[in-house]
Amino acid sequence: MNFPENVRYTKDHEWIRVEGDEAIVGITDFAQRELGDIVYVEVETVGQALTEGTVFGTVEAVKTVSDLFLPLSGTILEVNPKLAANPELVNTDPYGDGWMVRMRIDDIAAVDGLMDAPAYQSLVG
C-alpha cells in the first residue's frame, strides 16, 4: 500500500495535501482497495462552507456507496473534473489524478492535528 509523506490523513481514510491556503482532498489507497472498483463520485457541495467531519459527497463502488468526510473545516472550491468520465482514477491514482475536491481551509494550523503517514499506516496495519 502507498502512504505518501506529503499528505495528512484522517481516521475516515481521507487524505489532504495543503497547497498554500488551499488543499486537495481524496481517499486513501487503503480506502479505494476496501471499496473496490469505483464507478461514480458525487459531490454537490461546491461553493459551500462545511465543518470538519461533514459529509461532502459520496463515492460509489460496484457493491457499495460510501460517504466522503471533509478532513478540515473550509469551503469546497472545485470537484476534480476528470472523475465524471473516469471515476476509476480513484483506484489507479488515489493521491494523484484521482483526487476528489479542492478546498479553501478555514484554519491552516488545524492540519497539524491530522495523522502523518506513519500514524495512518499504524491505524490501517
MMTF fields as JSON, N, C-alpha, C and O atoms, coordinates in Angstrom:
{
  "mmtfVersion": "1.0.0",
  "mmtfProducer": "UNKNOWN",
  "numBonds": 499,
  "numAtoms": 500,
  "numGroups": 125,
  "numChains": 1,
  "numModels": 1,
  "chainsPerModel": [1],
  "groupsPerChain": [125],
  "chainIdList": ["A"],
  "bondAtomList": [4, 2, 8, 6, 12, 10, 16, 14, 20, 18, 24, 22, 28, 26, 32, 30, 36, 34, 40, 38, 44, 42, 48, 46, 52, 50, 56, 54, 60, 58, 64, 62, 68, 66, 72, 70, 76, 74, 80, 78, 84, 82, 88, 86, 92, 90, 96, 94, 100, 98, 104, 102, 108, 106, 112, 110, 116, 114, 120, 118, 124, 122, 128, 126, 132, 130, 136, 134, 140, 138, 144, 142, 148, 146, 152, 150, 156, 154, 160, 158, 164, 162, 168, 166, 172, 170, 176, 174, 180, 178, 184, 182, 188, 186, 192, 190, 196, 194, 200, 198, 204, 202, 208, 206, 212, 210, 216, 214, 220, 218, 224, 222, 228, 226, 232, 230, 236, 234, 240, 238, 244, 242, 248, 246, 252, 250, 256, 254, 260, 258, 264, 262, 268, 266, 272, 270, 276, 274, 280, 278, 284, 282, 288, 286, 292, 290, 296, 294, 300, 298, 304, 302, 308, 306, 312, 310, 316, 314, 320, 318, 324, 322, 328, 326, 332, 330, 336, 334, 340, 338, 344, 342, 348, 346, 352, 350, 356, 354, 360, 358, 364, 362, 368, 366, 372, 370, 376, 374, 380, 378, 384, 382, 388, 386, 392, 390, 396, 394, 400, 398, 404, 402, 408, 406, 412, 410, 416, 414, 420, 418, 424, 422, 428, 426, 432, 430, 436, 434, 440, 438, 444, 442, 448, 446, 452, 450, 456, 454, 460, 458, 464, 462, 468, 466, 472, 470, 476, 474, 480, 478, 484, 482, 488, 486, 492, 490, 496, 494],
  "bondOrderList": [1, 1, 1, 1, 1, 1, 1, 1, 1, 1, 1, 1, 1, 1, 1, 1, 1, 1, 1, 1, 1, 1, 1, 1, 1, 1, 1, 1, 1, 1, 1, 1, 1, 1, 1, 1, 1, 1, 1, 1, 1, 1, 1, 1, 1, 1, 1, 1, 1, 1, 1, 1, 1, 1, 1, 1, 1, 1, 1, 1, 1, 1, 1, 1, 1, 1, 1, 1, 1, 1, 1, 1, 1, 1, 1, 1, 1, 1, 1, 1, 1, 1, 1, 1, 1, 1, 1, 1, 1, 1, 1, 1, 1, 1, 1, 1, 1, 1, 1, 1, 1, 1, 1, 1, 1, 1, 1, 1, 1, 1, 1, 1, 1, 1, 1, 1, 1, 1, 1, 1, 1, 1, 1, 1],
  "groupList": [{"groupName": "MET", "atomNameList": ["N", "CA", "C", "O"], "elementList": ["N", "C", "C", "O"], "formalChargeList": [0, 0, 0, 0], "bondAtomList": [1, 0, 2, 1, 3, 2], "bondOrderList": [1, 1, 2], "singleLetterCode": "M", "chemCompType": "L-PEPTIDE LINKING"}, {"groupName": "ASN", "atomNameList": ["N", "CA", "C", "O"], "elementList": ["N", "C", "C", "O"], "formalChargeList": [0, 0, 0, 0], "bondAtomList": [1, 0, 2, 1, 3, 2], "bondOrderList": [1, 1, 2], "singleLetterCode": "N", "chemCompType": "L-PEPTIDE LINKING"}, {"groupName": "PHE", "atomNameList": ["N", "CA", "C", "O"], "elementList": ["N", "C", "C", "O"], "formalChargeList": [0, 0, 0, 0], "bondAtomList": [1, 0, 2, 1, 3, 2], "bondOrderList": [1, 1, 2], "singleLetterCode": "F", "chemCompType": "L-PEPTIDE LINKING"}, {"groupName": "PRO", "atomNameList": ["N", "CA", "C", "O"], "elementList": ["N", "C", "C", "O"], "formalChargeList": [0, 0, 0, 0], "bondAtomList": [1, 0, 2, 1, 3, 2], "bondOrderList": [1, 1, 2], "singleLetterCode": "P", "chemCompType": "L-PEPTIDE LINKING"}, {"groupName": "GLU", "atomNameList": ["N", "CA", "C", "O"], "elementList": ["N", "C", "C", "O"], "formalChargeList": [0, 0, 0, 0], "bondAtomList": [1, 0, 2, 1, 3, 2], "bondOrderList": [1, 1, 2], "singleLetterCode": "E", "chemCompType": "L-PEPTIDE LINKING"}, {"groupName": "VAL", "atomNameList": ["N", "CA", "C", "O"], "elementList": ["N", "C", "C", "O"], "formalChargeList": [0, 0, 0, 0], "bondAtomList": [1, 0, 2, 1, 3, 2], "bondOrderList": [1, 1, 2], "singleLetterCode": "V", "chemCompType": "L-PEPTIDE LINKING"}, {"groupName": "ARG", "atomNameList": ["N", "CA", "C", "O"], "elementList": ["N", "C", "C", "O"], "formalChargeList": [0, 0, 0, 0], "bondAtomList": [1, 0, 2, 1, 3, 2], "bondOrderList": [1, 1, 2], "singleLetterCode": "R", "chemCompType": "L-PEPTIDE LINKING"}, {"groupName": "TYR", "atomNameList": ["N", "CA", "C", "O"], "elementList": ["N", "C", "C", "O"], "formalChargeList": [0, 0, 0, 0], "bondAtomList": [1, 0, 2, 1, 3, 2], "bondOrderList": [1, 1, 2], "singleLetterCode": "Y", "chemCompType": "L-PEPTIDE LINKING"}, {"groupName": "THR", "atomNameList": ["N", "CA", "C", "O"], "elementList": ["N", "C", "C", "O"], "formalChargeList": [0, 0, 0, 0], "bondAtomList": [1, 0, 2, 1, 3, 2], "bondOrderList": [1, 1, 2], "singleLetterCode": "T", "chemCompType": "L-PEPTIDE LINKING"}, {"groupName": "LYS", "atomNameList": ["N", "CA", "C", "O"], "elementList": ["N", "C", "C", "O"], "formalChargeList": [0, 0, 0, 0], "bondAtomList": [1, 0, 2, 1, 3, 2], "bondOrderList": [1, 1, 2], "singleLetterCode": "K", "chemCompType": "L-PEPTIDE LINKING"}, {"groupName": "ASP", "atomNameList": ["N", "CA", "C", "O"], "elementList": ["N", "C", "C", "O"], "formalChargeList": [0, 0, 0, 0], "bondAtomList": [1, 0, 2, 1, 3, 2], "bondOrderList": [1, 1, 2], "singleLetterCode": "D", "chemCompType": "L-PEPTIDE LINKING"}, {"groupName": "HIS", "atomNameList": ["N", "CA", "C", "O"], "elementList": ["N", "C", "C", "O"], "formalChargeList": [0, 0, 0, 0], "bondAtomList": [1, 0, 2, 1, 3, 2], "bondOrderList": [1, 1, 2], "singleLetterCode": "H", "chemCompType": "L-PEPTIDE LINKING"}, {"groupName": "TRP", "atomNameList": ["N", "CA", "C", "O"], "elementList": ["N", "C", "C", "O"], "formalChargeList": [0, 0, 0, 0], "bondAtomList": [1, 0, 2, 1, 3, 2], "bondOrderList": [1, 1, 2], "singleLetterCode": "W", "chemCompType": "L-PEPTIDE LINKING"}, {"groupName": "ILE", "atomNameList": ["N", "CA", "C", "O"], "elementList": ["N", "C", "C", "O"], "formalChargeList": [0, 0, 0, 0], "bondAtomList": [1, 0, 2, 1, 3, 2], "bondOrderList": [1, 1, 2], "singleLetterCode": "I", "chemCompType": "L-PEPTIDE LINKING"}, {"groupName": "GLY", "atomNameList": ["N", "CA", "C", "O"], "elementList": ["N", "C", "C", "O"], "formalChargeList": [0, 0, 0, 0], "bondAtomList": [1, 0, 2, 1, 3, 2], "bondOrderList": [1, 1, 2], "singleLetterCode": "G", "chemCompType": "PEPTIDE LINKING"}, {"groupName": "ALA", "atomNameList": ["N", "CA", "C", "O"], "elementList": ["N", "C", "C", "O"], "formalChargeList": [0, 0, 0, 0], "bondAtomList": [1, 0, 2, 1, 3, 2], "bondOrderList": [1, 1, 2], "singleLetterCode": "A", "chemCompType": "L-PEPTIDE LINKING"}, {"groupName": "GLN", "atomNameList": ["N", "CA", "C", "O"], "elementList": ["N", "C", "C", "O"], "formalChargeList": [0, 0, 0, 0], "bondAtomList": [1, 0, 2, 1, 3, 2], "bondOrderList": [1, 1, 2], "singleLetterCode": "Q", "chemCompType": "L-PEPTIDE LINKING"}, {"groupName": "LEU", "atomNameList": ["N", "CA", "C", "O"], "elementList": ["N", "C", "C", "O"], "formalChargeList": [0, 0, 0, 0], "bondAtomList": [1, 0, 2, 1, 3, 2], "bondOrderList": [1, 1, 2], "singleLetterCode": "L", "chemCompType": "L-PEPTIDE LINKING"}, {"groupName": "SER", "atomNameList": ["N", "CA", "C", "O"], "elementList": ["N", "C", "C", "O"], "formalChargeList": [0, 0, 0, 0], "bondAtomList": [1, 0, 2, 1, 3, 2], "bondOrderList": [1, 1, 2], "singleLetterCode": "S", "chemCompType": "L-PEPTIDE LINKING"}],
  "groupTypeList": [0, 1, 2, 3, 4, 1, 5, 6, 7, 8, 9, 10, 11, 4, 12, 13, 6, 5, 4, 14, 10, 4, 15, 13, 5, 14, 13, 8, 10, 2, 15, 16, 6, 4, 17, 14, 10, 13, 5, 7, 5, 4, 5, 4, 8, 5, 14, 16, 15, 17, 8, 4, 14, 8, 5, 2, 14, 8, 5, 4, 15, 5, 9, 8, 5, 18, 10, 17, 2, 17, 3, 17, 18, 14, 8, 13, 17, 4, 5, 1, 3, 9, 17, 15, 15, 1, 3, 4, 17, 5, 1, 8, 10, 3, 7, 14, 10, 14, 12, 0, 5, 6, 0, 6, 13, 10, 10, 13, 15, 15, 5, 10, 14, 17, 0, 10, 15, 3, 15, 7, 16, 18, 17, 5, 14],
  "groupIdList": [1, 2, 3, 4, 5, 6, 7, 8, 9, 10, 11, 12, 13, 14, 15, 16, 17, 18, 19, 20, 21, 22, 23, 24, 25, 26, 27, 28, 29, 30, 31, 32, 33, 34, 35, 36, 37, 38, 39, 40, 41, 42, 43, 44, 45, 46, 47, 48, 49, 50, 51, 52, 53, 54, 55, 56, 57, 58, 59, 60, 61, 62, 63, 64, 65, 66, 67, 68, 69, 70, 71, 72, 73, 74, 75, 76, 77, 78, 79, 80, 81, 82, 83, 84, 85, 86, 87, 88, 89, 90, 91, 92, 93, 94, 95, 96, 97, 98, 99, 100, 101, 102, 103, 104, 105, 106, 107, 108, 109, 110, 111, 112, 113, 114, 115, 116, 117, 118, 119, 120, 121, 122, 123, 124, 125],
  "secStructList": [7, 7, 7, 7, 6, 6, 1, 3, 3, 7, 6, 6, 1, 3, 3, 3, 3, 3, 3, 6, 6, 3, 3, 3, 3, 3, 3, 7, 2, 2, 2, 2, 2, 2, 2, 7, 1, 3, 3, 3, 3, 3, 7, 7, 7, 6, 6, 7, 3, 3, 7, 6, 6, 7, 3, 3, 3, 3, 3, 3, 3, 1, 1, 7, 3, 3, 3, 3, 3, 7, 1, 1, 1, 3, 3, 3, 3, 3, 3, 7, 4, 4, 4, 6, 6, 7, 6, 6, 2, 2, 2, 2, 7, 6, 6, 6, 6, 6, 7, 7, 3, 3, 3, 3, 3, 1, 7, 4, 4, 4, 4, 4, 4, 1, 5, 7, 2, 2, 2, 2, 2, 2, 2, 2, 7],
  "xCoordList": [0.831, 0.0, 0.881, 2.032, 0.318, 1.043, 0.648, -0.539, 1.653, 1.426, 2.307, 3.335, 1.924, 2.764, 3.0, 2.111, 4.211, 4.592, 4.104, 4.082, 3.71, 3.361, 1.871, 1.391, 1.144, -0.264, -0.509, 0.319, -1.662, -2.12, -3.358, -4.037, -3.648, -4.686, -5.725, -5.445, -6.944, -7.985, -8.312, -7.969, -8.981, -9.411, -10.462, -10.686, -11.116, -12.141, -11.551, -12.289, -10.228, -9.494, -9.541, -9.479, -9.651, -9.432, -8.012, -7.43, -7.472, -6.18, -6.355, -7.297, -5.42, -5.436, -4.002, -3.1, -3.811, -2.5, -2.652, -3.415, -1.927, -2.025, -1.177, -0.03, -1.789, -1.111, -1.432, -2.408, -0.604, -0.871, -2.026, -2.003, -3.06, -4.234, -5.356, -6.482, -5.025, -5.981, -5.441, -4.283, -6.301, -5.881, -6.628, -7.731, -6.014, -6.596, -6.982, -6.224, -8.168, -8.674, -9.029, -9.549, -8.746, -9.128, -9.274, -9.211, -9.47, -9.498, -8.179, -7.513, -7.822, -6.529, -6.497, -7.526, -5.294, -5.079, -5.798, -6.41, -5.717, -6.408, -7.909, -8.53, -8.491, -9.936, -10.365, -11.353, -9.631, -10.041, -9.92, -10.71, -8.935, -8.805, -9.981, -10.502, -10.392, -11.523, -12.834, -13.67, -13.007, -14.24, -14.32, -15.405, -13.201, -13.202, -13.348, -13.04, -13.812, -13.87, -14.837, -16.037, -14.294, -15.093, -15.792, -15.16, -17.116, -17.881, -18.487, -18.92, -18.523, -19.128, -18.708, -18.646, -18.424, -18.135, -19.125, -19.252, -19.832, -20.814, -20.458, -20.357, -20.271, -20.017, -20.909, -20.754, -21.843, -22.768, -22.615, -23.57, -21.401, -21.176, -20.244, -19.771, -19.969, -19.089, -19.682, -20.871, -18.816, -19.244, -19.75, -20.004, -19.899, -20.428, -19.306, -18.263, -19.54, -18.644, -19.115, -20.268, -18.223, -18.571, -17.607, -16.483, -18.062, -17.211, -16.52, -16.97, -15.439, -14.669, -15.579, -16.395, -15.441, -16.221, -17.553, -18.234, -17.937, -19.185, -19.06, -17.998, -20.14, -20.156, -20.158, -21.039, -19.161, -19.099, -19.465, -19.564, -19.667, -20.039, -20.08, -19.979, -20.229, -20.226, -19.383, -19.181, -18.903, -18.181, -18.903, -19.185, -19.195, -19.936, -19.017, -18.372, -18.982, -18.238, -19.265, -20.471, -18.786, -19.682, -20.695, -21.861, -20.257, -21.136, -21.563, -22.326, -21.091, -21.403, -21.31, -20.715, -21.907, -21.767, -21.213, -21.672, -20.229, -19.597, -19.585, -19.342, -19.848, -19.779, -18.327, -17.411, -18.146, -16.847, -16.903, -17.797, -15.958, -15.959, -14.855, -13.716, -15.194, -14.236, -13.211, -13.59, -11.912, -10.878, -10.768, -10.436, -11.047, -10.938, -12.067, -12.642, -12.386, -13.407, -12.912, -11.741, -13.832, -13.467, -14.543, -15.647, -14.2, -15.132, -14.687, -13.53, -15.598, -15.305, -15.25, -16.212, -14.133, -13.936, -14.174, -14.657, -13.831, -13.858, -13.926, -13.38, -14.605, -14.587, -13.634, -13.58, -12.895, -11.984, -12.788, -13.585, -12.6, -13.395, -13.127, -13.967, -11.971, -11.633, -12.483, -12.644, -13.028, -13.747, -15.1, -15.599, -15.7, -17.004, -16.92, -17.782, -15.898, -15.737, -14.85, -14.91, -14.021, -13.045, -12.979, -11.942, -14.068, -14.037, -13.009, -12.597, -12.596, -11.603, -10.24, -9.378, -10.03, -8.784, -8.604, -7.475, -9.705, -9.618, -8.919, -8.186, -9.138, -8.472, -7.037, -6.146, -6.804, -5.487, -4.481, -3.276, -4.955, -4.053, -4.706, -4.985, -4.953, -5.719, -5.088, -5.803, -3.752, -3.079, -2.692, -2.11, -3.016, -2.673, -3.923, -4.717, -4.108, -5.252, -6.599, -7.638, -6.605, -7.854, -8.324, -9.179, -7.765, -8.218, -9.696, -10.234, -10.349, -11.798, -12.152, -12.825, -11.69, -12.053, -10.863, -9.894, -10.974, -10.068, -10.876, -12.038, -10.256, -10.971, -10.091, -8.865, -10.737, -10.043, -10.205, -11.326, -9.1, -9.109, -9.355, -8.757, -10.236, -10.508, -9.33, -8.99, -8.701, -7.607, -6.469, -6.501, -5.467, -4.361, -3.633, -3.105, -3.6, -2.922, -3.605, -2.973, -4.877, -5.613, -5.046, -5.282, -4.313, -3.699, -2.789, -2.691, -2.122, -1.194, -1.884, -1.222, -3.207, -3.952, -4.307, -4.821, -4.031, -4.313, -3.11, -2.011, -3.323, -2.261, -1.236, -1.573, 0.03, 1.062, 1.089, 0.344, 1.935, 1.96, 2.232, 1.507, 3.237, 3.454, 2.26, 1.952, 1.589, 0.439, -0.703, -1.366, -0.935, -2.018, -1.69, -2.568, -0.442, -0.026, -0.261, -0.673, -0.002, -0.263, -1.755, -2.146, -2.595, -4.045, -4.581, -5.401, -4.113, -4.65, -3.877, -4.283, -2.755, -1.979, -1.195, -0.49],
  "yCoordList": [-1.179, 0.0, 1.249, 1.223, 2.318, 3.563, 4.546, 4.762, 5.146, 6.121, 7.349, 7.498, 8.229, 9.4, 10.255, 10.422, 10.789, 11.622, 13.062, 13.798, 13.478, 14.881, 15.181, 16.249, 14.239, 14.456, 14.124, 13.487, 14.567, 14.202, 13.33, 13.385, 12.535, 11.514, 11.659, 12.223, 11.131, 11.092, 9.644, 8.728, 9.444, 8.101, 7.553, 6.344, 8.453, 8.042, 7.731, 7.489, 7.739, 7.327, 8.347, 7.988, 9.635, 10.694, 11.225, 11.097, 11.821, 12.489, 13.936, 14.274, 14.787, 16.201, 16.657, 16.373, 17.366, 17.919, 19.434, 19.935, 20.152, 21.613, 22.22, 21.833, 23.195, 23.951, 25.425, 25.945, 26.096, 27.491, 27.549, 26.871, 28.365, 28.429, 27.517, 27.561, 26.701, 25.725, 24.324, 24.144, 23.334, 21.951, 21.048, 21.363, 19.937, 18.889, 17.753, 17.409, 17.168, 16.097, 14.894, 15.04, 13.711, 12.475, 11.353, 11.58, 10.141, 8.979, 8.23, 8.291, 7.535, 6.862, 5.588, 5.067, 5.125, 3.874, 2.74, 1.873, 2.754, 1.749, 1.782, 0.741, 2.993, 3.134, 2.626, 1.899, 3.001, 2.563, 1.057, 0.441, 0.446, -1.022, -1.695, -2.707, -1.114, -1.665, -1.538, -2.44, -0.421, -0.188, -1.047, -1.492, -1.283, -1.998, -1.021, 0.162, -1.505, -0.688, 0.482, 0.29, 1.695, 2.918, 3.174, 3.171, 3.398, 3.621, 5.021, 5.444, 5.752, 7.081, 7.865, 7.319, 9.148, 10.049, 11.199, 11.833, 11.469, 12.551, 13.569, 13.24, 14.81, 15.917, 17.07, 17.612, 17.437, 18.532, 19.674, 20.4, 19.827, 20.818, 21.946, 22.709, 22.075, 23.141, 24.494, 24.752, 25.351, 26.679, 26.726, 27.806, 25.574, 25.53, 25.54, 24.913, 26.256, 26.231, 25.103, 25.085, 24.167, 22.987, 22.848, 23.348, 22.169, 21.949, 20.59, 19.685, 20.48, 19.24, 18.07, 18.161, 16.974, 15.773, 15.719, 14.694, 16.814, 16.861, 16.034, 15.999, 15.377, 14.643, 15.655, 16.511, 15.549, 16.468, 15.805, 16.477, 14.487, 13.769, 12.279, 11.834, 11.523, 10.065, 9.475, 10.085, 8.278, 7.514, 6.177, 5.505, 5.807, 4.578, 3.552, 3.808, 2.391, 1.26, 0.253, 0.459, -0.821, -1.807, -2.329, -2.529, -2.553, -3.184, -2.287, -2.731, -1.026, -0.184, 1.295, 1.681, 2.112, 3.568, 4.02, 3.568, 4.91, 5.367, 6.893, 7.551, 7.447, 8.893, 9.359, 8.622, 10.599, 11.255, 12.336, 13.182, 12.325, 13.252, 14.286, 13.943, 15.554, 16.641, 16.586, 16.576, 16.549, 16.441, 17.669, 17.546, 18.855, 20.109, 21.039, 20.879, 21.999, 22.987, 23.89, 24.268, 24.225, 25.097, 25.099, 24.593, 25.677, 25.814, 24.981, 25.054, 24.189, 23.379, 24.316, 25.032, 24.31, 25.194, 24.511, 25.131, 23.225, 22.54, 21.04, 20.502, 20.375, 18.916, 18.549, 19.233, 17.486, 17.023, 16.728, 15.791, 17.505, 17.312, 15.983, 15.513, 15.377, 14.107, 12.942, 11.944, 13.07, 11.943, 11.669, 10.547, 12.66, 12.454, 11.361, 10.485, 11.415, 10.432, 9.258, 8.191, 9.463, 8.427, 8.23, 8.503, 7.758, 7.576, 6.547, 6.545, 5.676, 4.658, 5.257, 4.553, 6.545, 7.214, 7.154, 7.17, 7.087, 6.962, 5.649, 5.589, 4.606, 3.323, 3.315, 2.815, 3.861, 3.744, 4.777, 4.534, 5.938, 7.015, 7.844, 9.026, 7.231, 7.912, 9.202, 10.095, 9.313, 10.5, 11.48, 12.531, 11.134, 11.98, 12.397, 13.189, 11.865, 12.233, 11.824, 12.276, 10.976, 10.528, 11.368, 10.933, 12.576, 13.452, 13.794, 13.71, 14.18, 14.429, 15.911, 16.32, 16.722, 18.143, 19.021, 18.584, 20.281, 21.334, 22.208, 22.516, 22.605, 23.386, 24.51, 24.461, 25.515, 26.551, 26.196, 26.006, 26.105, 25.717, 26.948, 28.0, 26.816, 27.922, 28.206, 29.365, 27.142, 27.289, 26.359, 25.161, 26.923, 26.118, 25.358, 24.271, 25.912, 25.249, 23.938, 23.067, 23.783, 22.554, 21.331, 20.201, 21.544, 20.434, 19.619, 18.399, 20.315, 19.637, 18.625, 17.748, 18.725, 17.785, 16.481, 15.554, 16.413, 15.185, 14.248, 14.659, 12.995, 11.994, 12.181, 12.565, 11.9, 11.825, 10.397, 9.538, 10.147, 8.838, 7.677, 6.684, 7.751, 6.624, 6.358, 5.201, 7.412, 7.227, 6.565, 5.672, 6.997, 6.392, 4.94, 4.078, 4.673, 3.308, 2.399, 1.25, 2.907, 2.135, 1.876, 0.798, 2.854, 2.704, 1.573, 0.768, 1.522, 0.54, -0.774, -1.744, -0.783, -2.012, -2.313, -3.321],
  "zCoordList": [0.0, 0.0, 0.0, 0.436, -0.491, -0.641, 0.469, 0.712, 1.148, 2.218, 1.984, 2.645, 1.057, 0.781, 2.023, 2.859, 2.126, 3.269, 3.131, 4.117, 1.919, 1.676, 1.892, 1.511, 2.503, 2.81, 4.28, 4.931, 4.796, 6.136, 5.981, 4.955, 6.988, 6.899, 8.015, 9.072, 7.754, 8.775, 9.116, 8.369, 10.257, 10.65, 9.695, 9.639, 8.935, 7.967, 6.589, 5.634, 6.491, 5.284, 4.154, 2.978, 4.523, 3.549, 3.75, 4.828, 2.693, 2.804, 2.358, 1.642, 2.801, 2.428, 2.182, 2.97, 1.077, 0.725, 0.626, -0.2, 1.466, 1.513, 0.396, 0.172, -0.302, -1.358, -1.128, -1.667, -0.322, 0.047, 1.025, 2.052, 0.713, 1.597, 1.097, 1.592, 0.117, -0.411, -0.174, 0.202, -0.401, -0.209, -1.177, -1.624, -1.484, -2.314, -1.371, -0.465, -1.586, -0.728, -1.587, -2.693, -1.074, -1.743, -0.732, 0.476, -1.233, -0.335, -0.468, -1.502, 0.576, 0.633, -0.219, -0.648, -0.438, -1.149, -0.41, -1.034, 0.92, 1.728, 1.447, 1.229, 1.455, 1.246, -0.119, -0.228, -1.164, -2.501, -2.643, -3.359, -1.967, -2.014, -1.317, -1.787, -0.181, 0.568, -0.216, -0.183, -0.915, -1.679, -2.931, -3.304, -3.578, -4.852, -6.005, -5.863, -7.136, -8.346, -8.187, -7.992, -8.272, -8.153, -9.492, -10.548, -9.424, -10.654, -10.737, -11.81, -9.603, -9.626, -8.382, -7.28, -8.578, -7.469, -7.562, -8.61, -6.456, -6.447, -5.364, -4.182, -5.802, -4.882, -5.318, -6.412, -4.45, -4.761, -3.76, -3.484, -3.217, -2.17, -2.62, -1.777, -3.906, -4.388, -4.006, -4.199, -3.457, -3.029, -1.602, -1.07, -0.977, 0.388, 1.426, 1.241, 2.508, 3.664, 4.573, 5.003, 4.862, 5.653, 6.832, 6.794, 7.868, 9.029, 8.94, 8.238, 9.658, 9.716, 10.057, 10.974, 9.323, 9.578, 8.853, 8.888, 8.192, 7.436, 6.152, 5.531, 5.764, 4.502, 3.357, 3.278, 2.466, 1.332, 0.016, -1.011, 0.034, -1.18, -0.904, 0.239, -1.976, -1.869, -2.988, -4.038, -2.728, -3.732, -3.866, -2.874, -5.104, -5.36, -6.006, -7.023, -5.383, -5.936, -6.456, -6.318, -7.047, -7.639, -6.621, -6.959, -5.366, -4.382, -3.228, -2.37, -3.175, -2.023, -2.363, -3.369, -1.512, -1.589, -0.245, 0.804, -0.276, 0.951, 0.996, -0.016, 2.178, 2.361, 2.347, 2.713, 1.916, 1.947, 3.014, 2.986, 3.96, 5.082, 4.921, 4.606, 5.139, 4.998, 6.131, 7.302, 5.795, 6.823, 7.73, 8.909, 7.176, 7.918, 7.508, 6.431, 8.345, 8.001, 6.87, 6.823, 5.961, 4.855, 3.79, 3.994, 2.649, 1.541, 0.358, -0.057, -0.188, -1.378, -2.582, -2.859, -3.29, -4.433, -5.769, -6.716, -5.842, -7.141, -6.935, -5.971, -7.854, -7.93, -9.058, -10.08, -8.873, -9.923, -11.19, -11.196, -12.267, -13.479, -14.189, -14.957, -13.94, -14.592, -14.095, -14.797, -12.882, -12.282, -12.929, -12.846, -13.565, -14.207, -15.269, -15.333, -16.085, -17.153, -16.755, -17.365, -15.722, -15.342, -13.83, -13.226, -13.199, -11.742, -11.288, -10.128, -12.201, -11.85, -11.507, -10.982, -11.795, -11.388, -9.876, -9.384, -9.139, -7.681, -7.325, -6.338, -8.113, -7.874, -8.373, -7.687, -9.553, -10.176, -9.695, -9.755, -9.214, -8.801, -7.681, -7.877, -6.504, -5.462, -4.938, -4.483, -4.995, -4.476, -5.588, -5.321, -6.824, -7.963, -8.707, -8.198, -9.92, -10.758, -10.172, -10.655, -9.138, -8.529, -7.349, -6.579, -7.203, -6.104, -6.274, -7.378, -5.182, -5.197, -5.317, -6.263, -4.341, -4.32, -3.969, -3.348, -4.393, -3.957, -2.998, -3.261, -1.885, -0.887, -0.338, -0.435, 0.237, 0.991, 2.455, 2.926, 3.18, 4.591, 5.463, 5.239, 6.456, 7.377, 8.302, 8.54, 8.826, 9.793, 9.395, 9.679, 8.737, 8.214, 9.335, 9.097, 10.541, 11.662, 12.036, 12.634, 11.698, 12.028, 11.31, 11.735, 10.243, 9.505, 10.42, 10.293, 11.347, 12.259, 13.159, 13.715, 13.317, 14.145, 13.445, 14.07, 12.143, 11.388, 11.444, 11.814, 11.077, 11.141, 10.033, 8.913, 10.367, 9.34, 8.798, 9.269, 7.821, 7.158, 8.126, 8.07, 9.009, 9.929, 10.856, 11.143, 11.325, 12.209, 11.455, 11.984, 10.224, 9.43, 9.094, 9.13, 8.773, 8.463, 9.666, 9.504, 10.87, 12.087, 12.256, 12.702, 11.905, 12.03, 11.156, 11.599, 9.918, 8.976, 8.955, 8.314, 9.672, 9.79, 8.576, 8.531]
}
